[in-house]
Amino acid sequence: MTKEHINSAFDDDLNELAKLITTMGNLALSQFTAVIDGMADDEVKLKSLIENDKKIDYLESEIYNKTVEIIAIRSPQANDLRRIITAPKIATFLERIGDYSKNIIKRREFMIAEDSDLHILQKLNDISEIARELLTDVLDALGRLDSKKAKLVWEGDVELDAQHSVVYKRIYRRMVEKGSSPAEINALFIAKNIERIGDYCTSIAEQIYFIENGGNDERSNFIFTFK
């Protein structure tokens, strides 16, 4: 729980910034969940997802503007400053998660081709679920500024990377044996997009840890690495 300030307007600013990030995070999660649940197959729902992507882009801009405003007016220090300067970074990571979800939508149609490897399709579903769990967990950690849960997200991304490697090798082997097709090529892109979503979850987790702990940990070496 964050400490209240003597100037209640400062608290109002911080709460507004937190709400913007929460809204953006929920949209990004909704976007990715809809994609992996197959909702993008419906034309009406597809249009809704595209609109969500526009909202995500808009919120990224709003978070940046709010950050600049708070720094200019409030001159924040210590933990407050860390919360504020990480906000636009987190917004950038969430925006990129939205972009990767959109890219997956564009490539889905090739994955229902008749010659698609069912094992590859299942593995893509498996790593999608791992990524969704990471995104859900990191947003929960962000809402509560829970650095311990943020560390668990780092660890979970290791498993996602390992499973992505399995999928990549399976697709590559099939391409070598039978030649490449649009289905396999797009499967590679989809798998990579999912893996990158996991990377951005880790990047958000690093920001959470920084907010709560500053640079007093070996993990701080990774905090400002944009993956």
C-alpha positions in Angstrom: 0.0 0.0 0.0 1.4 3.4 -0.9 1.9 6.2 1.6 -0.5 9.2 1.3 1.0 12.6 0.8 0.3 15.8 2.6 -0.8 17.3 -0.7 -3.9 15.2 -1.6 -3.7 16.4 -5.2 -0.4 14.5 -5.6 -2.2 11.3 -4.5 -4.9 12.1 -7.0 -2.3 12.4 -9.8 -0.7 9.1 -8.8 -4.0 7.3 -8.6 -5.0 8.7 -12.0 -1.7 7.5 -13.5 -2.2 4.0 -11.9 -5.7 3.8 -13.3 -4.5 4.6 -16.8 -1.9 1.9 -16.6 -4.5 -0.6 -15.2 -6.9 0.2 -18.0 -4.2 -0.2 -20.6 -3.0 -3.5 -19.0 -6.6 -4.9 -19.0 -7.0 -4.0 -22.7 -3.7 -5.7 -23.6 -4.7 -8.8 -21.7 -8.2 -8.8 -23.2 -6.6 -8.4 -26.7 -4.2 -11.4 -26.2 -6.9 -13.6 -24.6 -9.3 -12.9 -27.4 -6.7 -13.9 -30.0 -5.7 -17.2 -28.4 -9.3 -18.1 -27.6 -10.2 -17.7 -31.3 -12.5 -14.7 -31.0 -10.7 -13.0 -33.8 -12.2 -15.5 -36.2 -15.5 -13.5 -35.9 -15.5 -10.4 -38.2 -17.4 -8.3 -35.7 -15.2 -9.3 -32.8 -12.1 -8.7 -35.0 -13.2 -5.1 -35.5 -13.6 -4.8 -31.7 -10.0 -6.0 -31.3 -8.8 -3.5 -33.8 -10.6 -0.7 -31.8 -9.0 -2.0 -28.6 -5.6 -1.6 -30.3 -6.3 2.0 -31.0 -7.3 2.5 -27.4 -4.1 1.0 -26.2 -2.1 3.3 -28.5 -4.1 6.3 -27.1 -3.5 5.3 -23.5 0.2 5.1 -24.1 0.2 8.7 -25.2 -2.0 9.7 -22.2 0.3 8.0 -19.7 3.3 9.8 -21.2 1.6 13.1 -21.0 0.5 12.5 -17.4 4.0 11.5 -16.4 5.4 14.7 -17.8 2.7 16.7 -16.0 3.3 15.1 -12.6 7.1 15.5 -12.8 6.8 19.2 -13.8 4.3 20.1 -11.1 5.1 17.8 -8.2 8.9 17.3 -8.3 8.6 13.7 -7.0 11.4 12.0 -5.2 12.5 8.5 -4.2 9.8 5.8 -4.5 7.3 8.3 -6.0 9.8 9.2 -8.7 10.4 5.6 -9.5 6.7 4.9 -9.9 6.3 7.9 -12.2 9.4 7.4 -14.5 8.6 3.7 -14.9 5.0 4.4 -16.1 5.8 5.3 -19.7 8.2 2.4 -19.9 5.5 0.0 -18.8 3.0 1.6 -21.2 5.5 1.0 -24.0 5.8 -2.7 -23.1 2.0 -3.0 -23.0 1.6 -1.3 -26.3 4.0 -3.7 -27.9 2.1 -6.7 -26.4 -0.9 -5.3 -28.1 1.0 -5.0 -31.4 2.2 -8.6 -31.1 -1.4 -9.7 -30.5 -2.5 -7.9 -33.6 0.3 -9.6 -35.6 -0.9 -13.0 -34.4 -4.4 -12.1 -35.7 -3.0 -11.4 -39.1 -1.3 -14.7 -39.3 -4.0 -17.0 -37.8 -5.7 -17.8 -41.1 -2.6 -19.8 -42.3 -2.6 -22.0 -39.2 -6.0 -23.6 -40.1 -4.6 -24.9 -43.4 -5.2 -28.6 -44.0 -1.6 -29.5 -44.0 -0.8 -27.8 -40.7 0.9 -30.1 -38.1 -1.5 -30.7 -35.3 1.4 -31.1 -32.9 2.6 -27.6 -33.8 -0.9 -26.2 -33.4 -1.1 -27.8 -29.9 2.3 -26.5 -28.9 1.4 -23.0 -30.0 -1.7 -23.2 -27.8 0.5 -24.4 -24.9 2.9 -21.6 -25.1 0.0 -19.1 -25.6 -1.4 -20.3 -22.3 2.0 -19.8 -20.6 2.2 -16.3 -22.0 -1.4 -15.5 -20.9 -0.6 -16.7 -17.4 2.6 -14.5 -17.3 0.6 -11.5 -18.5 -2.1 -12.0 -15.9 0.4 -12.5 -13.1 2.5 -9.5 -14.0 -0.6 -7.2 -14.2 -1.7 -8.5 -10.8 1.8 -7.8 -9.4 1.8 -4.3 -11.0 -1.6 -3.5 -9.4 -0.3 -4.4 -6.0 3.3 -3.5 -6.5 4.3 -7.0 -5.5 8.0 -7.5 -6.2 7.9 -11.1 -5.0 5.3 -12.0 -7.6 7.2 -10.0 -10.2 10.2 -12.3 -9.6 8.0 -15.3 -10.3 7.2 -13.9 -13.6 10.9 -13.7 -14.5 11.1 -17.4 -13.6 8.0 -18.3 -15.6 9.4 -16.6 -18.7 12.3 -19.1 -18.6 9.8 -21.9 -19.1 8.1 -20.0 -22.0 11.5 -19.6 -23.7 12.2 -23.3 -23.4 8.9 -24.3 -24.8 9.3 -21.8 -27.7 12.6 -23.5 -28.5 10.8 -26.8 -28.7 8.2 -25.4 -31.1 10.8 -23.6 -33.3 12.8 -26.9 -33.7 9.6 -28.8 -34.6 8.6 -26.3 -37.2 12.1 -26.1 -38.6 12.5 -29.9 -38.9 9.2 -30.1 -40.7 10.3 -27.4 -43.1 13.5 -29.2 -43.8 11.7 -32.5 -44.4 8.7 -31.3 -46.4 9.6 -27.9 -47.6 8.3 -24.6 -46.3 4.7 -23.5 -46.7 2.7 -20.4 -45.6 1.4 -22.4 -42.6 4.9 -23.2 -41.2 6.3 -19.8 -42.0 3.5 -18.1 -40.2 3.7 -20.6 -37.3 7.3 -19.4 -36.8 6.2 -15.8 -36.6 3.3 -16.6 -34.3 5.6 -18.6 -31.9 8.1 -15.7 -31.9 5.4 -13.1 -31.2 4.2 -15.2 -28.2 7.7 -15.5 -26.9 8.2 -11.8 -27.2 5.0 -11.2 -25.2 6.6 -13.2 -22.5 9.8 -11.0 -22.7 7.7 -7.9 -22.3 6.0 -9.4 -19.2 9.5 -9.9 -17.8 10.3 -6.3 -18.7 7.3 -5.1 -16.8 8.2 -7.3 -13.8 11.7 -5.7 -13.8 10.1 -2.3 -13.5 7.9 -3.4 -10.6 11.0 -4.7 -8.8 12.7 -1.4 -9.4 9.8 0.6 -8.1 9.9 -1.3 -4.8 13.6 -1.9 -4.4 15.5 0.7 -6.4 18.8 -0.5 -7.8 19.8 -2.6 -4.7 19.7 -6.0 -6.3 21.6 -8.0 -9.0 18.4 -7.9 -11.0 18.8 -4.1 -11.4 21.3 -4.8 -14.2 18.4 -5.8 -16.4 15.9 -3.2 -15.4 16.5 -0.7 -18.2 17.0 -3.3 -20.9 14.3 -3.0 -23.5 13.7 -6.4 -24.9 
